[in-house]
């Protein structure tokens, strides 16, 4: 049997300008950022592919807003674990609000 490598991969995705603008308008209408909107969609995909109702997605955080790191040189990135609960079958609006709150409080 093959050994698991634990190496990640990359899948480039291109979004045309028209779809990008539609996504931006959709997110603005729901008071979320484009990141939050895409994270919501990604969480639904991961939940379906993994047959789970509760997913945790790691996202990088630049961590440069702290005054004690302003004059330092280095890589100050933390990975935040964002938990998205889909157990109650939230509507799109409810999911976007949950992701918004989770992201803002992380």
N, C-alpha and C positions, 0 to 999 in steps of 0.2 A: 504494500500500500504506500501511497505517496505521503511524504512528510509535510505537515502544515508549515508554511514559511512565515506567517503572520505579517507579511508585507502587504501594504496597501497598494492601491492602484489609482489611476486617474482616468476619468471619462470626460473628455471635453464636450461641452454642450454650448451650442450657439443659439441665441434667441434673436430672431429678426426684430428690427426696429418697431414694427407695428405691434407685435406681441408684447415687446418690452413696454411700450407706451400704455397698452391696455392693462398690463400687470401693475404698472405704477398708478394708474387711475383707480384700479380696483383697491389697491392697498391704501391709497389716500382716502377713498370713500369709507374704509373700515378703520381709519386712524392707526394704521400700522406702517412700519417701514417695509421696503421691498424685501429686506432680509427676513423680517418676521413673516411675511407672506410666503416666501419660498421655504422657510423653515417649517411652517404649518403644512405645506404640501409634502415636503420631505418626510415629516413625521407620519403622515397618513400612509405614504408609500412604504416606509420602514415597518409600520405596524401591520400592514397587509402582507408584505413579503415575509415577515417573521411570525405571522399569525399571533400577534401580541396586541394587547389593548393599552399597554403602558410602555412607552419607549423613553430611552435616555439617549440624547444626542450630544456629542462633545463638540464644542465650538471654541475657536481661539479668541482670546481677549487680549488686546494690545497692552493694557495695564500701564499706559503712559500718562494717565491723568493725575497721578500722585506726585506731589511736590518733591518728595524725597528721591524720585528717580529722574527728575528733569535734567540734572547735570551729569548723569551717568551714561556711559556707553555700554551697550550690551543688548541682549535678547530678553526682553521682559514680557514674554507672552505666557499667559496662563490658559489652560484648557478648562472651560466651564462645562459642567454636566447639566444640561437642561432637560428636565423631566416633563414629558407631555403625556397627559392622561386622556386616553380616548375611550375609557370604559363606559362612559355614559352616552356614547354616540353623540357627541356635540354637533350642533349645526356649524356651518362654515363660520358664521359670525361669532359663535361661542368659542370655537377653536382658535380663531384669530385673537380674540380677547385673552384667552388663556395663555397663548404663546406670547402675546404682548406683555402681560403681567409677569410671566416667568422670565422673559428676557430682561425686563426693566429691573427686576429685583435680584437678578443673578450677580 
